């Protein structure tokens, strides 16, 4: 679950100030009037008390009205979310989800090394070293957090579930040392890696361990999450870390968190000294620097266990015990030295030094204030991301591959052996296909992954092309020893096209020979066959678009390339490598970019109003219900009649208050919907009800199994029904551009095809159950550093289309995505959430997307405002409080944009599962019922108090009149008032009081 955001708290308080001021003014006025109405100013015939009573009655009604306006205004979304009925998973769903989560992790765990067939373990008894064994990584932090509602299978329990017997005395050493993992949260990060110093292992404990078993498993774990990228330098300013010993430091300057700490090295020394057969289990989503492996011949086997979710560690136990044959493949390239990554110098914190005019003061996550200015990041590697660079650079002679790469992309071992034979290749009707016969030649049952790559013809200085590109893959069933399976590999020849951003400004399939290879990973070729393209084909006409584009793809992002960015080129064997991959030296924003840059300080909606626009109809009485439009075309004329019924307020509520659900519009039968967060689960951050937490997205990618991804999507749909969730804020499919990305656990892979097919399969599954998925973060959100600080992302169009946008394209076209979440960053000089080139020209016009686009979390941030967003192609704000999310411009241009945004939201909603059987029954929120009850109580109380006040006023007035009459009579005849009934003498004063 997400942590409480203090910025939200501050914003709520701010939004309540006007109402609280009104209430305070009413109270002060009531007091002033009460004091002012005294003996000197008002008669003593009861009028004074009546006025006072009426003043307080009016104040009471006015205060209740102000409170009601406060509740139905700025607090409405929060109250709706907080008072939602708590729907939980049915037990049958829980059981199925747990089983599926185990199935996923069964195939995600990747065997990277297994010398002398050390695994599976030969003995049930095992010594498990490493503090992480008692506190493993289940998922990520922030939106990737898991619900604590359901029991979690720990790593050690997972081993026990598989029949293994970990050494409990070792485990106790770790739990006694520290029970909880330091928190790497959204708002603050403690990167401390608890690990027991080697000198704390007593000789007797080691002797007992050696007697217990000759098998040693060492666990190394790393966590990441939303809000911060992993530290590249553990000694950098601002890094929170506590060493495990006073005798030495865990990290030296320049060392990253993805290297061994000194305490971990000392532990490995200790284990290697006492055990000959050591297995290392790496539990994390970010690829680790395994430079230490060569130092320890005792480390015979290595497993990568991505974050396993709530039940996945049982799978690790099964793999170690040999009950499951690992079939995972690396979703990323493992480098021997992470500092050698192609974009190491162009990832992180880069600030402009001449942008004072764009300074904004914004609320931060802790409720304080930050002064922010535009920042930037340069995607200088271009298309050469991950293995595409390392394979191409090796082919061009730039690098020594074996010195650079530890484990290639797509790599993974098995407890058995497979042979793969590539059949004859056919190319017909724009389709390339061939069969692959996979045979289990070993002695254990297992699954294999078939990987197909292509190497396109490259012209020196022409369109940039990588020499190795994954184009298709498939996973076999479970093959018994000796059994075989024929796998059909097919893809469109247009999948091998490149994007020419310079000359044709379109996708181009150049004529020539394309080598299509069957490979065991991105580096190891099994067989290659040629496909010859006779003539160059340019996809630039309406009748010949690329891969189903509705209109031909062409340049939309020339202004995102930047003024002074050098992009890596293959020309001259990567002759510009040093210049292109060097750290930035120019920190000035150019005058041209400044002229195009907008944020909340200089954006004025009226500057973009069109005088030719005509105000559309609002508030019509057409009696069209939203449910009647289910299944209708996006262009059906009935939509206009429905939209004519909406008022400005209806549209503003729908647009401005879409945090974790969309608001109700009673006039058209639009009920309130609930949307849930979580890439590996469904989390309702207000009711605190969550679903089963699945393995991390990286784990899904490692399975190379599209069917498992689809099953997960279907399970999300089923859990959505149980929890009454309409939309899912996932899957997240940004590319693993850099190993230190904080949300790599939430994203799939460095390869866009693997990410795209996995994401599309999940979306298809969820959609089959009527749950719409918000594909995110659209787009170019590959780092957490500065992501809310006006981060200008500079990237060329070819890289965008071939790498960073490809998973989104596949999700929209193949997966049928119905919703999207835009990203915080800028693409060039324009905020992604208000970028018409991205959201209209590309997403809607080219890809044919029909649905809603929601912002990422909305806090204003100095660049988010509702007016710009709806005009730029966005539809709704992930807001729960009043900030800059409401529409301020009521011009025809603005209302037209509101109407379009409202249609996109309503089109998505009505085609979700909640409208499957007609108009859902609207439920009145509990807080509204309480408010109505308060109104009734106040009304009754008002009438009662008014009755009492009037009755007392009449009695006092009558008494005053009698007193006045008596006084008048006394004045006429002094003897009348000389004696009372009991014979005492008294005098009547003018005000009716008695004086003895």
N, C-alpha and C positions, 0 to 999 in steps of 0.2 A: 504493500500500500504506500501511497505517497505520504510524505511528511507534511505536517501543517505548514503552510506557506504564510509567513508573517506579513508578506506584502499584501496578501489577500486580507488579512486581519486589518492592516492599516487602511487599505482601500475601502473596506466596509465601514470602518469608523469615519473616514472622510466623507463617504457618501451619505452617512447618517447625520452629519453636522447640520445641514440646513433644517432638517426636521427637528433635531434636538434644540436648535436655536429657536424655532417656532414654538416648541413646547415651553422652553424657558421664558420666552417673551410673554406667552399666554399666562404663565404662572406669575410673572412679575406684574403684568397688567392687572391681574385679578387681585393681587395684594395691594397695589397702588389704589385701585378703585375702592377696595374694602376700607383702606385707611382714609381715603378722601371722603367717603360717605360717613360723616360723623354728626354729632349733635349740632354743630354750627352750620352744616350745609344742607341737611335734610330734616324735614319735620319728624316729630316723634309720634306719628300716627301709624307706625309699622312699616312705612315706606323704606326707611333706612335698612332695616333687616331684610326686607323683600329685595331691594336692590343688591344687597350683598349676596343673598341666596341665588338670585338670577345670574349674577356675575360668575359665581363658582359653578353653577349648572352649565352655563354657556362655555366656560373654560373646560369643564369636564368633557363636554361633547366635542369641542374643538381639539382637545388633546387626544381623545380617542380617534378623531378623524385624522390627525397628524400621524398618530401611530399606525393607523390603517394604511395611510399613503406610504409610510415608510416600509411597512411589511409588503405591500403590493408593488412597491417601486424597487428601490435598490436591493432590498433583502429577498425579493421574490425568488430568484433563482437558487440562492443558497438554501432558503427554507424549503423549496420544492425538493431539492436534492437531499437535504438532511432528514426530511420527514417522509421520504419514500418508503413504501412498504418493503420490509426485508424479506425478499424471496431467496430461498436457499436451494442448493442442488438436491435433487432426489437421490436416494441412496443408490439406485440403479445407475444413475449417471456418474456418481462418484466412483463406483466400482469399475465401470467401463473406462473412465478417464484415467484412473490409476494404471489399469492394464495397458492402455495405449501409451501412456507416458513411459512405461517400462519398455514397451516395444520400440519406441523411438530411441531411447538411450542404448538399448541392445545393439542397434545398428549405427549409433553415433560414435561410440567408443572406438578409437583408432589405434591400432597396433603399429607403432613406429619402429620398434626394434625387438628382435626376439632371437638373440644368439643362443645357439645350443638348445633351442626349443625349451627355454627356461619356463615359458608359459605354455599351457596352464600349469599352475602350481601343482607339485606332486604330492604335497602333504596338506591336510586340512589345517594344520596348525601353522600360523604365520605371525611373524613379528612385524607390526605396522609402526613405522617411525614417522615422525613429523607432526607438529602441532595441528596442521591442517586436517589430519585424519580425524580429529575430534571436533573440528569446526570447518567442514568443507564449504565450497561455494555451490549454492543451489541455483542461483540466478544472478541478477544484477540489482542495482539499487535504483531509486526513483520509480518511474513508471514500470520498471521491470521487477519490482519487489513482488513477493508472494504473500498470499493470505496466511495468517497464522491460525486459521479456522480449522484446518485439517492436519492430521498427524504427518510429520515429515520423517522419511526414512533417512537416517544418518549414514555416513559412509561405512562406519563399523557395523551398524545394524544391517546394512545391505550385504556386507560380507557374511555376517552370521546367517542372514536369510538364505544365502547360497550354500550354506553348510560349512563355511570356513570358521576357524576359531582364532580370532586375533588375541594377541597377548594382552590381557587386561591390565597387567602391571605397568606396561609401557603406556597404555592409554591413560591410566590414572596419573602418571607423571605429567601428562599434557593438560589434563583437566584441572589438576591441582595448580599448574603454572598459570593458566588463565582460562576462564570458562567461555567468555564471549569474544567474538571477533571485533576488533576496532571498527568503528563505523565509517564507511566511505559513503557519505550521504550526498544529497543534492546540494545542500547548503554549506556543508563543511566536511572535510575529508581528513581522517586520521589514517595514514598509509602504513602505520606500524605493522610489522610482520612478526607476531609472537612466535618464538621458537626457543625451545629449551637449550641453553648453552651446553656445549659438549661436556664441560667439567661438572655438570649437574647430574650426569648419568653415572651412578655409582658403579664400581667394578662388579659388585654383586649383582646389580640389575642386568648388566651386560652378560655376565656369566649365566645368569638364569635365562636370559633371552636365547643365548646360544644353545643351552640345554633344551629349551622349549621347542625350537625349530631352527633348521639351517636356512630357512627362507626368510628374506627380509624384503619388505615393501616400504619404500620411502615416498611420502606424499608431499608434493609441493603445490601450493595453491595461490591463486591471485584473483582478486575481485576487481570489477570495474562497475561503472554505473553512470547514470544521468547526472550531469552537472559539472563533471571534470574529466579531462583526459588523464591517462596514466602518466606519472612523472617520468620524464626522460633523464632527469638529473635529480637524484634523491637528496642532493645537498643544495638544491636551488632555494632561493628565498621564497618563503611562504609554504614550504612543504612541512607538514606535521609528521614527525616520526620519532619514536622512542627506541633507542638501542636496547638490545637484550642483555648487554653486559656493560659494566663500567670499564672493562679492560680493553675494549676495542670498539670500533665503529662498525656497524653492519654494512655501510656503503661508503665508498670513497667518492670524491667529487667526480661527476661525469657518469657515474653508474646509474642505470635505470632500474625501475622496479621489476622489469622483466628479466633481470639477471639474478643469480643466487646472492642472497645476503651472506655476510661472513659467517653468521651463525648457522645458516643452512650448509655452507661449505664444510664447516667444522663437523656438523652432524654427518654429512656424507663421508668425510674422512673416517669418522668413528665407525660408521656402518661398514664401509668398504674394508676397513682393517680387520673386522671381525666376521664378515660374511662374504662368501665367494659368489653367491648367486643373488644379485640385488635387482629388484624391479623398481623402477621409478614410475609413479603415477603423477602426471601433471593435470591438475584440476583448475581450469581457467578457460576463458574464451579468447583471450589475446595470445597469439603465438609467442612462445617462450624462447629465450636464447639458450640453446643447449650446447654452449661452447665447452662445457665441463665434461661432456660424455667421454671424450677421448682420454681424459685424465684418469678415468676409473674403469679398467677392464672388468671389474667386478659387476658393473652395471650391465647385465646381460639383456634386459628387456625394458621397454619404455612404452607406456600407454598414455594417450591423450584422452582424458575424460572431461569433456566440456560440461559446464554447469548443468546439473542433472535434474533439476526440478524437485518436486516433493517426494517422488518414489523412485527416481532413476538410479539411485546408488545401489539398488538391488541388482541392477544390470552390471555394474562394475564388479560386484561379487561374483556374478555368474561368469563373466569373462575370465576373471582370475582363476575361478574354479574349473573352467573348461566346460561349463554347462551352456555357454553361448560362445560361438565362434565369432570374433570381432570382424566386422565388415565395413567399418567406417573408412572414409578417405579424408585427407586434409582439405579443408575448405580454403586454406591460405598457404602461402609459401613460408616455411620456417627457415630463417636466415641464421648463419653462424654468428654474424655480428649485426645487430639491429641498426647500428649507426651507419651501415652501408646501404640501407634501404634507399630507394631512388628518390623519395620525397622527404627524407629525414630532416633536411634543412628548411623545408617549406611546409611545416606543420607546427601550429602553436600560436604564440602570442606576438603579433606584429601590429604596431600602432602608427597611424599617420602622425606626422609632426607639424602639420600646417592646416589643421581643420578646426580651429577654435570657433569659427562661425557656426559649426554644426553641433556645438556642445549642448548636451541635454542633462538635466538633473532628474533622475528617475528613482523610483522605489526599488530597493533590493529585496532579496528573498527573506531577509531577517527583519524587515520592517523599517530599515533605515533608508538613507539616501546615498545614491552613487552619482558621481559626475562622469558622464560617458561621452566619448567621441568616437568617430568612425575608426574601425580597424580593418585589417585585410588578411587574406591568405591567397597565395599564388599556386595554382595547380599546374606547376611547370612541367610535370612529367607527361602531360598530354594523355595520349591513349595508352602509354606504357605503364600501366598499373599492375602491380603484383607480378605474377609469372610471365605476363606478356613482355615485361621489360627484361627479366633475368634470362628468359629463353632467347629473346631476340638479341640482347647484348652479348650473350655467349656465341650466338651464330655469327655476329659481326666482329667477334674478337675483342670486344671491349672488356669483358670480364672472364676470369677463370671460373667456370660454373661450380666446380667441385669445391673451390675455396670459398665461394660465396654462399651456396645453398646447402642447408643441412637436409631438409626434406622438401621435395617439390610439391606443388599443388596437385591434388588428386591422388596422393600417395597413401598407401595403407597395406599392411600385411595381413595374413590370415594364419590360422592354425593348420590350414591345408594348402594345397597348391592347385592352381587352375591353369589351363591352357586356353588361349583365345585364338580362333582362326577367322580371318577376314575373308568373306566371300567376294564374288565378283561385284563390282560397283556398277550401278546403272544411273544414268542421268537422262531423264525424260520429262517433258512437260514442266520444266522448272523445278523438278524434284530430284534430289540425290538420295540413293538408298543402297544399302547392302546388308547382308546377314552376317552375324558373328556367332560362331559356334563356340560355346563355352563348355569346357569339360572339367570336372573335378578329378584331378589326377592324384590327389592325396588320399589320406585315410580318415578324414573327418568331414562331416557334412558342413556346408557353409555357403555363404552368398558371395557373389563377385560383382564388381562394377565394371561396365563396359564404357570406355571413354573414347569419343571421336573428336579429333582436332583437324584444323586445316591450316595450311601455309599458303597464303595468296601470292601471286606474282607481284614483286615490288620493283618500282622504277626509281632509280636514284633521283632524289629531289622531288619526286611526285607525291601522291597521297601517302600519308604515313600509314604503315601497316606493320603489325606485329607478325613474327614468323610462326607463332603458335597461338591458336585460338580455339577454345572449346566450342564445339558446334552442336554436339548432341551427347547424351549419355543415357544409360539404362542400368537397372539393377536386376540381377537374376533372382529367381526363387531360391529356396534352400535346396542345394544340390547334394545328394548323397555321394559318397565316394564312387567314382566311375560313371556317374550320371552326367548327362549333358543337356544343354538347353540352347536353342537357337533364338538369338535376340535380333530383332529387326531395328536397324538404325536408319532413320530417314530425316531429311531436313530440306528446306527450300534452298535453291542455289542463291536466292536473294539474301539468305542469311550470311553469305560470304561477302556481300557488298560492303564497301567502305563509304564513309561520308566525306565528300570533297567540299570543304568549306571555302576554298579559294577560287576555283575556276568555275565548275558547274553549279556549285552551291546546291548540291543534291546528293542523294545516294547514287553510287556508281559501282556497277559490277564490271570491272575491267576485263577485257579479253585476255586469254592466256591460260597457263596451266596452274591449277590449284591442286596441291598435294593433300589428299585426305588420308589421315593416319588413324589407325587403331593404336591406342597407347595405354600403358598401365598407369601413367601419370603424365603431367605436362612435359616431362623430360624424356621418358623412356618409350621409344617407338617399338611397337610389335610388328606392324606392317603398314605399308603406304601404297595407295593407288591414286592415279591421277584423274582429275576431272578437268576437261578442257572447255573453256568458254570461248566460243567461236568469235564473238564480236562484243565490243564494249556496249553495255546497256546503261543508259542514264534514266533514273526514275524521276522524271520531271514533268510528266504530263498527267492530266486528270485520268486518262485511260490506262496509265501505267505508273501507279504509285508503288511505293516500297512497303511490302508486308502489310497490305490492307489499309494504308493511310487513306483517309477520306479525301484529303487534298494533298498534292505533292509536298513532301518535306523540302524546306528551303531554309536559308539562314534567318534566324530570328534573334540571335544572340551575339551579333558582331560587337555590341558595346560591352559585352562581358569579357572580351579577350584582354582588355587592359591596354594601356599606352606603352608601358616599358617592361613587359613581361616576355622573357625568352622561353619558348617551349622546346622541350626535348625533341630532337629530330634524328631519324635513323640515317640521314644523309651523311656520307663520308664516314661511315662506321661510327655513328654517334659523335661526330666531330665537335658538337657544341655541348657535350655532356658536362664538362666542368662549369661552364657558364650557366647552363640551364638548371643545374641542380644545386648551385651555390645558394647560400642564404641571401635574403633580400638585402640590398644596400640602399635602395631608393625608398624613402619613407614619406615622400611628398605626394599628396593627391593632386593630379594635374588640374589645370583650369577647365579643361573639357569635362572631366568627370565631375568637378564641382558644379558645373552648370547643369548637370543632369541629376545630381544627387538630391534626394528628398528625404526629410524626416518630419516629425511633428512640429519642428520649429519653423519650417518654411513651406509646408503644404497647406494650400488654401483651396478648398473644394470649388469655390466660386470661380477660380481661375480656369477651371475645366468645364464650366457650364457651357452648354451649346444653346444659342438663341433659337436654333431651328427646332429644338425638342419641344414637344407638346405634352402637357400634363396628362398622364393617363387617368382613367376612371378609378376612383376609390370609393369604398363603402356602398357599392351597389347591392341591390336586393335581388340577386339572380337565383337564390336558393339552390346553388350547386354545392354538393357535398364532396369532400376530398375523396372519400371511398369510391365514388363513381368513376374516378379517373385511374383506378388501379389497372395496370396492364395496357393503358392507352398509350399511343405514341407520344413522344415528347413534344411533337408539333401538332397534336390534336387541338382543333379550335376551341374545344371545351375548356382548355386551360385558361384561355383569355377571360371567359365568363367567370371562372372561379377566382382568378386574380383580381378581377374588377371589384370583387366583394371585399377585398382586404382594405383596411384603413392604414394610414401612416403608422399608427401605434401598433397594429397587428404586425406589420412588416418589421418595424424597429425591434419589437420584442423578439421576433423570430431570429433576426440577424444578430442582435447585440447580446443576447443571453443564451448562448448555445453551449455553455460549459457543461459537459457530461450529460447532455440531452437537449432536445429542442422543445420550445414552449408550446403550450396549447393555444388554439384559436377556435373558440367555441362556434363562431358563426359559420365555419366551413366543416366542422367535425374533425378538426385536427387535435388529437389528444397529445398530452405530454409524453415524450419518449425519453428513455434512459439509454445513454451510451456509456460504455465501460472502457477503462484503460487496461493496458497490460499486454506486452507482446507475447507472453507465454501463458496468459490466463485472462480472466475477466475480473477486474477489481472495481468495486463501487467504493470510491474514496469517502463517501458521505455516510452510507449505512454500515461501512466496514465489512460488508459481505463480499467474499471473494470465491473464486472457483478453485479447482485443482490447478496447481502450478506445474506446467510442463517444462521439459528441458529447454535451454536457451535456444534462440534462433540459430546460433552457430552450430548447435548440435543437430538441428534439422538439416542444415547444409551438409554436414559431415555424413549423414546417412546416404546421400545421393539417391534418395528414394522419394519420388514424386507422389507415390500412392500413400505413403505415411503422412506426407504433408497435407494431402487432401483429406485423409481421415482426421487429422488434427483440426482442419477447418470445419469439418462436419461436427466434430465434438464441440468446437467453439459455438456452433449453431445450436446444438442440443443444450449446452450449458446456458446459452443465451435465452432459450425458451424457459428453462427452469428459473432463471434469475430475472426474467422479464427485461432483458436487455435487447435493444433494437440494433445498436451499432457498436462496432469493435474498433478501438483506436489502435489498429495494427492491420497487417504486418508492416514492420519497419524494414526498409530494403536499401538503405544507403550502403554504399560500397565500403568494404574494409580497405580504405585508401592507405591508411597508416596503421601499423601494429599497435600504436599507443591510443587509438581511438577509445574514448570512455564508454561508448555504447556499442562496441564491436560485439558484445554478447547479444545485443538486441537486433543487430544486423546479421546478414547471412554469410557473406563471403567477399573475397577480393574479385571474384569473377562475376560479371553481370548476368551471364546466362544461368549459372547455378542459382544466383539470387533470384532472378526473374522467374525461373520455372518453379522454384520452391514457393515463392510468394504467390504466384498465380494459382498454384494448386491449393494453397491454403484458402485463398479468396474464393475459388470455385466451390470448395467444400462448405464454407460458411454461407455462401450465397444460396447453395442448394437447400439450406434450412431457413432462408429468408433473413439472415443477419448480414447487414452491409458492413464492409470493411473499409476503414479509412487508411488508404495506402499513405505511408509517411516515410520520411519527412521530405516533402516535395518542394525543393530539391537541393542537392549539393550540401547537405548537412552532415559532412563527414568528420567533424570535430566538435567537441564541447567547448573548447576554449573560445571565449568571446562570442559565442553563438547568439547571445542577446545584446551584444554591444555593437550593433550596426556593422556586422562583419561582411565586408565586401569580398565576395568570392570571384576571383579572376581565373577564367578557364576558357579554352577555345571550344568552338562549337563541335568539332569532330569528337573531342574527348567527351563532351556532354552527351552527345547522341549515342556514341558507340559503347560508352562505359557507364557513366553516372546516371543517365536517364533511362537506359535500357531496361532495368528491372521494372520501372514504373510503366514503361510502354507495354511490356509484356503483361503486367498486371491489369492494365486498362483494356488491352485488346484480347488477350487470351483468358485472363481471369475474370473479366467482366466487372471490374471494380466499379462500385456505385458511389464511392465517396473518397475524398482525399484530405489529408492534413498538410497544409503548407508548412514550410520551414521558417525559422527565425532569420536566417542569414539573407544578405542581399546577393542577387545574381548580377554582378557588375554594380551599377549605381542604383539598382531598384530592388526594394524589399520583395522577397519571393512571394509573400502572401498578398501582394498587390501588384504583381508583375503580369501585365496583359499578354506579353509574348509567351510566358510560361503557361499561364492558366487559360488563356483563350486561344491564341494562335496555335500552340502546340497541343495542349491537353484536349481541348474541345474540338477545334477545327481539324487538326491533323488526325488525332487518334480517335475522334468520335465519341469522346467521353460525355455521358449525360449523368449528372449527379451533383452533389454539393461539395464545395471546398471549404474546409474549416481551418481557421488559423491554429497554429500551435498555441500553447498557453498564453492567454492575453493579459498583459499587465501594462500595456502602453509602451513601456521600454524606450520611450523617446522616438519611436518610429512607427508604432502600430496605431492606426486610427481607422475607425469604421468607414468614414467617407472615402478615403483613398482605397481601402480594401475592396469595397463593393464595385467601385468604378474600375478597378484593375483586374477583376475576374474572381475575387474571393466572394464568399457567400455568408459565412457566419463566423462568430468569434468564440473561441474557447474561453469564455468569460463567465464568471459567477458574481462579479461585483461591477459597479459602475466606475469605469475609468474613461478611456477615450473610445469605447466600443460603440456608443450610440451615434446615430446619424444626426448630424447638426444642420445639414443643408437640405432645405425642403423645395429646391428647384425641380423643374421637370426632369432635368438630367439626372438628378439624384433619385427621384422617385422611380424613374425608369430602371435605374440600376438596382434599386431595392426590389422592384417587381421581379426582375430577372433572378436576383439572388433568392428571393422567396420561392420562385418556381423551382429552382434547383434543389432547394431543401425539401419542398413538398413532393417533388417527383421521386426523390430518394426514399422518403419516409413511406409514401403510400405503396411503394413496391416492396416494402419489407414485410416480415412475417406477421406483424401485429395487425395488418389490414387484410390478411389472407381470407378471412371470413366476414368481410364487410367492416363497417365502422365499429371500432372498439368502443367499449363503454368507458366514458370518461369518469375518472375517480377524483373526487374533491380531496385535495391534500388535507392532512390532519390539521395543519396550522390554519388553513382557511376555515375549517369547521370551528376551530377554537376562536378565530376572529369573529365569525358570525355569531357564535355563542356570546362573545363579549359584547357585540353590538346589541344583542337581545337583552342582555343583563343591563347594559347601560341605558337602553330605551325604557325598560321597566323601571329602573332606578330613577331615571329622569322624570318619568310620569309621576312616580310615587313622591319624589322629593318636591316636584313642582306642585303637586296636590297639597302636600303638607305646608309648603311655603305660602301658597295662596290662602289656605285655610287659616294659618296663623296670622297672615296679613289682615284678613277680614276681621278676625277676632280682635286684633290690636286696634284696627281702625274703628270698630264699633265701640271698643272701650274708650278710645280717645275721643270719639264723638260724644259719648255719654258724659265723659269727664268735662268736655268743653261745654256741654249743655248745662251741667250742674254748676260749672263755674259762672256761666252767664246768669243763671238764676240767682246765684249767691250775690253776684254783683248788683242785681236789681233789688234784692231784699236781703240785707245783711244778716237778718235773723235766721235765714234759712240754713246757712252753713255754720251757725254759731255752736251747734251741738250735734254730736253724732248720735247714732241710735242708742249707744250704751251710755250716753250722757256725757262722754268726754268731749272736750273742746279741741278743734283742729282747724287748720287752714289749708285750703286747696291751692296749690300753685298752678301756674298756667300750663305746665307740661304734664300735669296729672300726678306728679310725685307728691308724697306726703311728708310734711315737716312737722315734727312735734313741737 
